[in-house]
């Protein structure tokens, strides 16, 4: 069953971002770890629909600098 879940097409947002996720299976449950560092708990929604776990939220810039020019941005921002 887990293989079916992992190899299904993944939905990707307009920004192309999705949190990196690890899924573990024990004898009686699944354990899901998502990289959501910097995303406030209030901005995360976790639900299940039709045997599917749905994790939604929005990652925003924590800081902006008026006099700085961005040189590297590797973090995905936006809705996931």
Order of alpha helices (4+ residues) and beta strands (2+ residues): alpha-beta-beta-beta-beta-beta
